[in-house]
Amino acid sequence: MTNLPDDDALSRRPPLTLLQKLLYASGHFGFSVLGFGLVASVRTFYFPGEKALAGGAAILIASRSLVGLALSLGRLTDAINDPLIGYFSDRLRSRFGRRKPFIVGSIIPFIVLYLLVWFPPFGTDSGLNFAYLVSVLVLLYIAYTAYCGPYLALLPEIAGTEQERVSLASLQGLFNVLGILVGAAGGAVLIPMIGYPGTGIALAGIAFVSFWLPVLGPGEGRRQATASAFGFREALLLTLRNKPFLVYVIGFLGFWTGLLTLVANLDDIGQSLLGLEEGEGLYLVALPLLTGMACLPLAAKLATARGTKWAMVLSMGAFSVVMLLMVTVGMFGDERTALCQMAVLCVLAGPGVAGLFALPYALLASITDADERACGERREAMFFGVQGMVLKAGWGLAPLVGGLLMDNLGGTATHPLGLHLTGPVAAAFALVGLLVLRTFPEPPDREEHVAV
């Protein structure tokens, strides 16, 4: 067993400067821009919405469900590559550290593969387009993992106190929100002007700059962590047997999948229920994100005062209530009334979204600390890798669920049941996550907080 790093020494070091925090946290902006584009636009690119089809857009894959299936199949390799990349990052010994070599090496493949998504081989419906999309997504998600897993694993290594971790995670949440806002606004503005491929190129260029900024930020040398000596099987089993981690990651998955289910169907809801044009439904994403961004300081204060678990459960409950109310959008009045109703509900979803973006990484950092005390090694990347494997299942599951709702229950203005049920299904995912997360144990240093 290796010697434990001196956490007291880390906590006595000078705190991270604002510049160091911004350099690190800004990396989240890039993969939020591109990740949002995949969930929000891939399906409507390969199977256009009602108004886009009326305007002459071509169907590239036969059904919405098939596009959702392609996104899900692309995630299958994550069952191996997420923990595997985490394992290799934890074991890496280099003068550049354990994380940044993976970050630097994945940037170009990540960008190139994202661009390939928007250039299928055929301009009309073809089974080869389906096979192409699955193949590109498999490789894209490997590159995504090679960047995100080691990047996220830096957080508990460079921030030593809970307050600093919540601060850093809140800044990540801010850049996450900004990334999605740019992805949504970019899609809404650029898609009608230059199409999906042109929009993909523009967003990839913005993300490319963001990806390099954490390389200039702090490294794990602040903690002087020792590379893990566990074998892959042993490290993976230790992670999967960690009950607090399993409770956390299942709860987070429910919350995240709920939000993504709404995002996946938002453009279709805009076109068929609200009278918007293709891509304009993405403007609605800005409302919960802007409200959520304003609520980020409140989420951080609640987490510091009452505990991260308590604040996250509260956020999930608030989000679920708003999603349940979305069933009524478009049932009464004209399209203008429906649009106003949807806008109000999107604003009300903001506080819940703030908790989703600001709190989970700080909670996971406490889990990696407890694991270090138990096994004597810091294995952040394995934990973040398994988390990535589970959460990216949400990225694949949400478009599939959204597509199944519309294909089987209706996704048009004349048959809108699938669109109406999108909100309640999103709420169901989040409520399951809430019930699981309630069982998360309070860490010893948070005993003074009121348990949920």
Residue pairs with C-beta under 8 A, 6 or more apart in sequence:
1 375
1 376
1 377
2 226
2 229
2 376
2 377
3 226
3 376
4 372
4 373
4 376
5 223
5 224
5 225
5 226
5 372
5 378
6 224
7 160
7 369
10 160
10 222
10 223
11 160
11 161
13 160
13 222
15 164
16 158
16 159
16 164
16 168
16 218
20 158
20 217
20 218
21 167
21 168
21 171
22 171
23 213
23 214
23 216
23 217
23 218
24 154
24 155
24 158
24 168
24 214
24 217
24 218
25 168
25 171
25 172
25 174
25 175
26 175
26 210
26 213
26 214
27 103
27 151
27 175
27 210
27 211
27 213
27 214
28 172
28 175
28 176
28 179
29 175
29 176
29 178
29 179
29 182
29 207
29 210
30 179
30 206
30 207
30 208
30 209
30 210
30 211
31 110
31 144
31 147
31 148
31 179
31 207
31 211
32 175
32 176
32 177
32 178
32 179
32 180
32 183
33 179
33 180
33 182
33 183
33 186
33 203
33 206
33 207
33 210
34 110
34 114
34 183
34 203
34 204
34 207
35 144
35 179
35 183
35 395
36 179
36 180
36 183
36 184
36 263
36 285
37 114
37 183
37 187
37 199
37 200
37 203
38 71
38 114
38 117
38 395
39 71
39 260
39 263
39 264
39 395
39 398
39 399
40 183
40 184
40 187
40 263
40 264
40 266
40 267
40 282
40 285
41 187
41 191
41 196
41 199
41 267
41 282
42 67
42 71
42 117
42 133
42 399
43 64
43 67
43 68
43 71
43 264
43 399
43 402
43 403
44 52
44 267
44 268
44 278
44 279
45 60
45 118
45 196
46 59
46 60
46 61
46 67
46 70
46 120
46 129
46 133
47 59
47 60
47 61
47 62
47 63
47 64
47 66
47 67
48 57
48 58
48 59
48 278
49 267
49 268
49 271
49 272
49 278
50 268
50 271
50 272
50 411
50 412
50 413
51 271
51 277
51 278
52 271
52 278
53 59
55 278
57 278
58 123
58 124
58 125
59 124
59 125
60 120
60 122
60 123
60 124
60 125
60 126
60 129
61 67
61 70
61 125
61 129
61 130
61 133
62 125
62 130
63 403
63 407
64 402
64 403
64 406
64 407
64 411
65 400
65 403
65 404
65 407
66 130
66 403
67 133
67 399
67 403
68 264
68 396
68 399
68 400
68 401
68 402
68 403
68 404
69 400
69 403
70 130
70 133
70 134
70 137
71 137
71 395
71 396
71 399
71 400
72 393
72 396
72 397
72 399
72 400
73 134
73 137
73 138
73 396
74 133
74 134
74 136
74 137
74 138
74 140
74 141
74 396
75 137
75 141
75 392
75 393
75 395
75 396
76 138
77 138
77 141
77 142
78 141
78 145
78 388
78 389
78 392
78 393
79 389
81 141
81 142
81 145
82 145
82 149
82 385
82 386
82 388
82 389
82 392
83 232
83 235
83 236
83 239
83 382
83 385
83 386
83 389
84 232
84 385
85 102
85 142
85 145
85 146
85 149
85 150
85 381
85 385
86 149
86 150
86 153
86 379
86 381
86 382
86 383
86 384
86 385
86 386
86 388
87 228
87 232
87 235
87 236
87 381
87 382
87 385
88 102
89 98
89 99
89 102
89 149
89 150
89 153
89 381
89 385
90 98
90 153
90 227
90 228
90 230
90 235
90 377
90 378
90 379
90 380
90 381
90 382
91 98
91 227
91 228
91 229
92 98
92 101
92 102
92 227
93 227
94 101
96 219
97 219
97 220
97 221
98 150
98 153
98 220
98 225
98 227
98 381
99 150
99 151
99 153
99 154
99 157
99 219
99 220
99 381
100 150
100 214
100 215
100 219
102 146
102 147
102 149
102 150
103 147
103 150
103 151
103 211
103 214
103 215
104 215
105 146
106 143
106 144
106 146
106 147
107 147
107 208
107 211
107 212
109 139
109 143
109 146
110 140
110 143
110 144
110 146
110 147
110 211
111 204
111 207
111 208
111 211
113 136
113 139
113 140
113 143
114 140
114 200
114 204
114 207
115 200
115 201
115 204
116 136
116 140
117 133
117 136
117 137
117 140
117 200
118 196
118 197
118 199
118 200
118 201
119 197
120 129
120 132
120 133
121 128
121 129
121 132
122 128
122 129
141 392
144 392
145 385
145 388
145 392
147 211
148 384
148 388
149 381
149 384
149 385
149 388
150 381
151 214
152 361
152 380
152 384
152 387
152 388
153 380
153 381
153 383
153 384
154 214
154 218
154 219
154 220
154 380
155 165
155 168
155 169
155 172
155 361
155 365
155 380
156 165
156 364
156 365
156 368
156 369
156 378
156 380
157 220
157 222
157 223
157 225
157 378
157 380
158 168
158 218
158 219
158 220
158 222
158 223
159 165
159 167
159 168
159 365
160 222
160 223
162 304
162 362
162 366
162 445
163 304
165 361
165 362
165 365
166 300
166 303
166 304
166 308
166 358
166 359
166 362
167 300
168 362
169 358
169 359
169 360
169 361
169 362
169 365
170 296
170 297
170 299
170 300
170 358
172 357
172 358
172 361
173 296
173 299
173 354
173 357
173 358
173 359
174 293
174 296
174 357
175 210
176 357
177 289
177 290
177 292
177 293
177 296
177 353
177 357
178 293
179 207
179 210
180 285
180 289
181 285
181 286
181 289
181 290
182 203
182 206
183 203
184 282
184 283
184 285
184 286
184 289
185 282
185 283
185 286
186 199
186 202
186 203
186 206
187 199
187 203
187 279
187 282
188 279
188 280
188 281
188 282
188 283
190 198
190 199
190 202
191 199
191 278
191 279
192 277
192 278
192 279
194 202
223 378
225 378
226 377
226 378
228 235
228 377
228 378
228 379
228 382
229 377
230 238
230 375
230 377
230 379
235 379
235 382
236 382
236 386
238 371
238 375
238 379
239 245
239 371
239 379
239 382
239 383
239 386
240 246
240 386
242 367
242 371
242 383
244 367
244 370
244 440
244 441
245 364
245 367
245 371
245 383
245 386
247 436
247 437
247 439
247 440
247 441
248 360
248 363
248 364
248 367
248 437
248 440
249 386
249 387
249 390
249 391
250 390
250 433
250 436
250 437
251 312
251 316
251 433
251 434
251 436
251 437
251 440
252 360
252 387
252 390
252 391
252 433
252 437
253 390
253 391
253 393
253 394
253 433
254 316
254 429
254 430
254 431
254 432
254 433
254 434
254 436
255 312
255 315
255 316
255 319
255 356
255 429
255 430
255 433
255 434
256 356
256 391
256 394
257 394
257 397
257 398
257 401
257 429
257 433
258 319
258 320
258 323
258 425
258 426
258 427
258 428
258 429
258 430
258 433
259 319
259 353
259 356
259 426
259 430
260 394
260 395
260 397
260 398
260 399
261 398
261 401
261 402
261 422
261 425
261 426
261 429
262 323
262 326
262 422
262 423
262 426
263 285
263 398
264 398
264 399
264 401
264 402
264 403
265 402
265 405
265 406
265 411
265 418
265 419
265 422
266 281
266 282
266 284
266 285
267 278
267 279
267 280
267 281
267 282
268 281
268 406
268 411
268 419
269 281
269 329
269 330
269 342
269 419
269 422
270 276
270 280
270 281
270 282
270 284
271 277
271 278
271 281
272 411
272 412
272 413
272 416
272 419
273 329
273 330
273 335
273 338
273 342
273 413
273 416
273 419
274 281
274 329
274 330
274 335
274 338
274 339
274 342
275 335
275 336
275 338
275 339
276 283
276 339
284 342
284 343
284 346
285 346
287 343
287 346
287 347
287 349
287 350
288 346
288 347
288 349
288 350
288 352
288 353
289 350
289 353
290 350
291 347
291 348
291 349
291 350
291 351
291 353
291 354
292 349
292 350
292 351
292 352
292 353
292 354
292 356
292 357
293 350
293 354
294 350
294 354
295 350
295 351
295 354
296 354
296 357
296 358
298 351
298 354
299 311
299 315
299 351
299 354
299 355
299 358
299 359
300 358
302 310
302 311
302 314
303 310
303 311
303 312
303 358
303 359
303 362
305 449
306 449
306 450
307 442
307 446
307 449
307 450
308 359
308 362
308 363
308 366
309 363
309 437
309 440
309 442
309 452
310 449
310 450
310 451
310 452
311 355
311 359
312 355
312 356
312 359
312 360
312 363
312 437
313 434
313 437
313 438
313 452
314 355
315 351
315 352
315 353
315 354
315 355
315 356
315 359
316 352
316 355
316 356
316 430
316 431
316 433
316 434
316 437
317 352
317 434
318 351
318 352
318 355
319 349
319 352
319 353
319 355
319 356
319 427
319 430
320 352
320 427
320 430
320 431
320 434
321 427
322 345
322 348
322 349
322 352
323 349
323 423
323 424
323 426
323 427
323 430
324 423
324 424
324 427
325 345
325 423
326 342
326 345
326 422
326 423
326 424
326 426
327 420
327 421
327 423
327 424
328 341
328 420
329 338
329 341
329 342
329 345
329 420
329 423
330 338
330 416
330 419
330 420
331 420
332 338
333 341
363 440
364 383
364 384
364 387
366 443
367 383
368 378
368 379
368 380
368 383
370 443
371 379
371 383
372 378
372 379
401 425
402 422
405 411
405 418
405 419
405 421
405 422
405 425
406 418
406 419
407 418
408 418
409 415
409 417
409 418
409 421
410 416
410 417
410 418
410 419
411 418
411 419
438 452
442 449
442 451
